[in-house]
Amino acid sequence: MSNPPMYGNLVPLDREVHKKLRLKVDANTVKRVESMNSLFVAAAEFGEACKEFPIVFVRVGEVPTDGSKQAVAPLAVLGLKPGSNRFIKEGQWTANYAPAYLRRYPFTMVRLEPGSDQMAMCFDADWEGFSETEGTALFGDDGQPTEFLVNAKDFVENFERETERTRLACDELVNLDLLQDMRFEATLPNGEKLDVEGFMAIDEEKLAKLEDADIIKLHRTSLISLIELHRVSMSNMPRLAAMEGVAAQA
């Protein structure tokens, strides 16, 4: 199976094989995203994420060969340079909101086969927080999942449901042709030029020209709220550039 960003060695959780497995819940998972300048955010997170990060859209998956448009996904931008995460300081997450993508670690749900509906709960076996002698138990003496593991499973399953809702929302934005390639430029106090591209944002002109029926559809599906939150989030771009400037001076 292919591993999503942030994860190392994904292994399906098995109550027999991993009956002694424990997780040190105080282990700092933030180190896993120190070199990541963006993270996936689900549509349900836009309300909180837009207060902290620019939310942009990027093309994902394979380029279709049937003439259809490539899928897109939303990302919270954490830094404007490759390998730059400006929301981590001295090993601690500094933003008021942390995306669910980060909070679900070291667990996730993985589709057993491409195109299959069957999914398994997996854990990152490379994560140093796992042990057979220290931490919170995942399974009880009776072999049943502990309350901790049940809650973790509920979280990652809900994350998958929100991910699917987000995919459908993004498909609608693509179908309405409301996204356009964008570019952000800034000059840091030390004279360094920032030129960020490869992301997409709402095409304001096309949004203004939508037919009434499409506008009504956006309202009824709550996509209009998603669009507005995305637009609000883009005001964080200059703030993020300023954070890059401070880091460059340091």
N, C-alpha and C positions, 0 to 999 in steps of 0.2 A: 504494500500500500504506500502511496506517496504521503509524505508528511507535510502538514501545513506549516507556514512560517512560525517560528518560535519553538517548534517541537523537534525532538531528536529521534529517539527510537520508540515508536508507538507500538504498544503490545496490548491485545485484547485482555481485559480483566477476567480472570477465571477464579471462581471461588475455591477450587481445589488446589490449583497450582499456586495461587497467591493468598492462601488462607492465613499466612502469618504476616502478610504485608502491612506495614504501618506508614503513616505520612507525618513528617514533622511539619505541622501547619505553620510554625513560625519561620520556616525557611524562606528567605527573601526571593520571590520569583521575579522581581523587577529586573534582575540582572539578565534575564532572558531577552529583554527588549531594549537593552542599552544601545544596541547598534541598529535598531529598527526605526526608520523615520516616519512610519505610518502603521496604523492598525485598522483592521476591518471594524466598522461600527454598523449595528443593525438599525433599521429605520426607527424602532422603538426607543433607541438611545439618542436620537437627534436632539431632543429637547434639552438634555443635559450636556451632551457633547458639544453642541453649538456655542455654549458659553465659554468653552476652553480652547477648542481646536478649529481650524478650518476643516470643513468636510467637503471632500472632492469626490469625483467619480473617475474610475479607471477601467479600461477594457480588461476583461479577464477571459480565461479559457482559450480554446482554439479558434482561429479565424474560420468562420463558416465558408464552405465551398459551394453552398447552394444559393448564394446571393443574399442571404439574410444578414441582418446586422449582428455584430459581435456583442456578447453580453457585457454588462458593466456592473461594478460593485462600488459601494461607498467606502471611503477610507478617512479616518481622522489623521490629519497631518501633524506629526510630532516634531519635525525638523525640516529645514529647507535644503539640507545637504545630505548626500548619501551617508548613511551610518550615523546620522545626527539625531539624537533624541533629546530635546531641550526640556523635557518634563521629568528628568531624573537628575537628582543632585545628591551626591555622596551616597549613592546606592538606594535612595528613597524616591518614591513617586511623589511629585510636588503638585500636580494638578488636583483640583477638587473632585474631579470625576475620573474614574478609570474604566475604560471600555470592558464590556463583558468578555471580549476575546481574551483579555489578559487575566481577568478574574476567574475564568474557568480552569486555567492551568493549574495542575499538570494533567487534567482530564480532558477528554473530548469524545465526541461520537464519530465513528468512522463507518462509511458504507463498505460492507464486506466485499462487494463486487461492483464495478462500474454499471450504473443503470439499475442496480438492485435497490429495493426498498428496505432490505434488511441492514440494520446498523448495530454496531457493537460499541459498548463503552470501553474506551482505551485509556491507557496512562503512558506518560513518557518515562520509560524505564531508565533513561539517561539522567533523570532529575535526581540530584543529590539528596533531596528531601525524603526519598523512600528508604525504608529500613525494615528489618524484621525484628529489631530490638527496641527501637525508639519511636515515639510519636503516637498518633491516634490510630487505633486499629480500624481496618476496613471491613473485616469480617469478625463475627463473634465466635465463641467456642462451638456454637451449634452450626457454624458454616453459613449463617445468614448475614446479609449486609448489615452493618451497624447503622445507626441513625445518621452518623456523619456521611457515610457513603451514599445512603438513600438521598440525602439532601444534595450531595454533589451530583448524583445522577439526575435528579430533578432539574438542577440548574443547567446542565449541559444539554438535556433534552429540550428544555425551554429555549435555550440558545439556538438549537437547530430549527425549531419551529419559527423563531423570529428571523433566522437567516433565510428560510424559505419565503416568508412574507416579504422580506427585503428584496429577494430576487424577483419576485413578481412585480413589486413596485418599480424596480429598476427597468424591468422589461417594458412596462407601460411608458416610462419616460423615453426609452429607446424607440418604441413604436410610434410615439407622438413626435419623434425627432426633436426633442427639447434640449438635448445636450450638445455642446460644442467644445472643441479643443481650445484650451486656454493656456496662457503663459503669464507668469508673474516675474517681474524684474524689480530689483532693489539694489541700492548701493549702501554698503555698511560704513560705519564711521571711519574705519581704517582704509576705505577706498575700494575694498573688495566688491566685485559685482556678483550679484546673485541672479541667475537666470533659470527659473524653474518651469519645466514644461512636462508633457506626458500625462496631463490630467484634464478632466472635463468638468464643465460647470453648466448651469442653466443658460440657455440662449434667450436673453431677455426679449429680443425682437420677435422670435418665433412664439414665445409665450404670449406676448401681447396680441399676436395675430391668430391665436387659436379660435376655432369655431365655438359658438356658444355651447353646443352639445358637448364638446370636449372639456370646456371649462366646468360645466355642471358635473361631468364625470369625475374630474379632478377633485371637486368639492365632496362628492358623495363617497369617494374612495379614500378621502383624507390625504390624497397625494398633494393637494395644494398646501397643506400644512407642512408636509415634508419639504416641498420646494422652498417655502418661506424660511424654514429653519436652516436649510442649506445656504440660502442667500445671507441670512444673518451671520452664519458661521464664517463666511468669507471675509468679514471685517477683522478676523483674527490673523489674516495673512501679514499685515504690517506689524502687528504685535509679535508674531513669530520671527519676522525679519529682525526686529529690535532685539529679541532674545539671542538670535544668531550673532548680532553685532556685539552684544555684551560678552558672549562666549569667545568671540574672536579677539577682543581686547584683552580678555583674561589670559 
